[in-house]
Amino acid sequence: MSVTAAKPTQTGRRQILSETASGTTASSGKGPLFRQVEQHIKELLTSSEYGPGDRIPSERDFAETLGINRATVRRAVTNLIKAGLLESNGTGGTRVAAAKVARKLDIYRSIGVGRHITEEGGISSNKLLHFHVEKASARMAERLRIAEDDDVTILRRLWSINQKPFCIETSYLVTKLVPDLTAEDLITGQSLYALLKSRYGYETINADRTITISYLNDLESRLLEMTPGAAVLSLRLTVETSDGQAIEYMNSLNNPKLVVFRTNEKDRSAR
């Protein structure tokens, strides 16, 4: 971060104000000063000091610490609010944006991400990106406990909350367990698990779950409106029918600024 924490002289302050107002680069030559302040705040947000919902220093505090004009700080903070990294309610100061989706890991029966969003008071939507059937690879056959020459139905969906994309889910379904499933069944945004129950009579149960860090490729970053190569939370989940047959293997890429995973022992009572 090139913005110095030392207070400038009055001459130095006037120079910064002039450069900020005209939109030219700051004297450091590393871009407009408000962009440098944005980067400084972003670095604070990625540190262990701040978490979702935490209040950040005031504009005045930032201005005094960095030795810059308060208007420059306000511009940087406003941009970060627009980007969804910060939130402000006027009287409560500015806070780190809280996660929009809380996905519960201890839920026994699969209910789908759409229901998670509804339970949190949000509005969910999803877009079908891909649908096709192919032969199972050796690795996928092992995960789904099927033969390598068995068909697997692959579908990929982009999930949004309040029109903000937050998750890409790719599901691999055992085709012989979902005969006649078509893309049209899912284009309207219907819940996959509701469809498995209503059409095929399956009660689905979460089995193995693993959370790791993954990195977005160019396509994924565009879909999630993130930077290429950005780190995301990857949830890998095997779903079984009530009689123990693996029916789905799912890989979910989640924007860590919008999604948190929660565990709660009380959820086990749903068994």
N, C-alpha and C positions, 0 to 999 in steps of 0.2 A: 504494500500500500504506500503510495507516494505522498499522501497528504501528511504533512508534519503535525505532530501534536503540540508543538511550541506555538505560542501566540505570536502573530506577525506584528510588525510595526504598523502604524496607521497608513504609511505609504504602501506597505505590502498588502494591507487589507483592501485599499482602494484598487490596487492592480487586480486582485482576485475578483472583485466585484465587476470590474470592467470586462474582464475576460469571460466571466460567467454570463453576464448580460448580453454580450455580443455573440456568444456561442462558440468562441474560439477555444483552443486548448489551454489548459492551465500552464503555468510557467514550467512545470516538470516535464511537459512534452508528452505526457502519457494519456492524453485525451481530456475531454471536458471535465472540469473539477467535480461536477455533480455525479458523473459516471464513476469517478474515483471514490466518492463517498458511498455510492451504491455498492461498489465492490468491497469497501471496508465493512459495511453493515452485513453484506452477505457472508463475509468471513466470520463475523461475530455469530451469525445464525448457525453456522456449521460447527461451531465450537461446542464443547460440552457445557458451557455456561448457560446456554439458552435452549429451552425446549418449547414445544407447542403451547401457546397461551401465555408464555412469559412476557412480562412488560419490558420493553427496551428503554434505554435512556431517552430523555426528552430531546427535542430539536435544539433547545438551548444548551443542554449538556453536551451534545455532540459538537455544536458550534464552538463552545468554549474549549473543549478537549482538543479539537482538530485545528482551532485557530482560524476558522473560516466564518463566512457570513451565514446567518441562520436561514436566509432564503435559499441558499444552495443546499443546505441540509433538507429543507422542506421539499425541494424539488426531487431530491434523491429518494426520500421517504415516500413521497406520493407515487413515484414510479414503481417502487417495490410493493406498494399497496395494490396498484393496478395489476402487477404481475402475480399477485396472490401470495406473496411471501410474508407480508405484514397485514395486520388488520387494525382499524381504528374506529372507535365508537364515539369519538368526540370528547366525552368527559373522562373516560377511563384510560386515556393515553393510547400509545401505539404498542401492539403486542405481536409476537410471532404468531403467524396464522396457525390456527388449530387445524388438526386433521379433519377432513370432511367425511371420511368413511372409516368406521371402526369394524374390522372383520374379526369375529370371534372364533378362536381356534378350538375351543372346547365343545362347541356344539356337536352333538352326536349325529344327528340326522342332517343331511345336506339340504340347505334351504336356498342356496344361491346368493350371489352378491346383491341382486336387486332387492331381496327382502331385507338384507342388512341395511341398505340405504333407506328403505321405507321405515324401518324401525328407528333409525336415527333422525327421522323427520325430513329427509331429503327427497328429491325427485330423481328417479333413476331412468336411464334410457340406454339402449345398446344398439349397435349397428353390426350386422353380419358382414364380415370382411372376406370370408373364405369358407368354401364347403366342397369337399370332395371325398371320394372313397379310394383307398389304396391298400396294397398288401402290407401287413404288419412287418416292420423291421425286426431284427433279432432282439434289439433292446426293448422295443415296444411290446413285442410278444411276451417277453419275460415280465414286464410290468403288469400286463393285463392277463397274464397266465393263459395265453392262447397259443395256437400254432403259428409259425411264421407265415404260412400261406393263407391265414385267415384274413378277412377284410377288416379294415379299420376306417371308421367314418371320422374325418377331421373337420372341425369347424373352429373358426377364429372370430371372436367378437371384440369390439371396442366398447367399453363401458364408460358412461359419463354420469356425473352427479350435477344436477342443476346446469346442464349443458357444458360442463367442464370435463374433458376426458381425463380419466385417472388410471385406467387399467386395460390391458390387453389380455384376454383369456383364450388359450388354445386348448381345445378338448379333443381327446382321442377316445372314441366310443367303439365298443365291440359291435360291429355291424349286425351280426346275427341276432343280437339281443334287442336291436332297435330296427326291425325290418320296416321298410317303406318310409323311414325318416327322410325328409327332403329339406332343402334350403328354405322352401316356402313356409315350412312349419315354424321357422325361427326368424324370418325377415321382419315379422310384425313385433318382435321384441319379447315373445312369450318366454317364460321361464323354462329352461331345459328340464329342471327337476320336477316342475309341475307337469310337464308333458310326459316325462317318464312314468309318473304316477298315474295320470289320467288315461293315457293311451295304452301303456304297457303293464300297468299294475305294479311297478317297482317302488318299493320303499328303499330309498338310497341312504347309505350310511358312510360317513367319513371314516377312512382307515388311516393309512400312513400319510403324514404331512411333514413337509420339510420347507424351511425358509432359508434362502441364501441370497447373496448379492449377485445381480446380473448387470450387464452393461448394454445399453440400447444401440442397435444399428441405426442407419439413416432412416429407414422406413418407420421403425418403431418410434424414433424420436419425433418424427413429423406427426405421427398419430397422437402421441401423448403431449405434443407441444413442449418438448424438452430438448436439451442440447444433445447432439450425437455423442455417444459414448458415456452419457450420464448414467450413474449408478441407480438401480431400482431394486425394490424388494421382489424377489421371485418366490412365489408360493407354488410348490409342487404337491399335488394331492391325488391320492388314489381313492376312488369312490366305489363302494361295493353295494350289491343288493342285500336285502335282509337275510338271504340264505348263503352269503359269503362269496358270491360270484363277482369278480372285478368287472365293472361295466364302463368305467371312465378313468382315464389318466388326464389330469389337467395341469397346465403350466400357466400361471398368472403373473404378469409383469405389472407391478404397482408403483405409481409415483409416490416416493416416500414423504413428500411434502403434503400429500393429500390423504394418505392411507396409513393407518396404524393397525397392528394386530394385537388383539387382547386375549388374555387367558383368564378364566374365572372358574374356580372349582364348583361354584353353584350351578354352572351350565351342565354339569354331569348329571344333575337330577333329571334332565330331559330323557335320559335313558329309561 
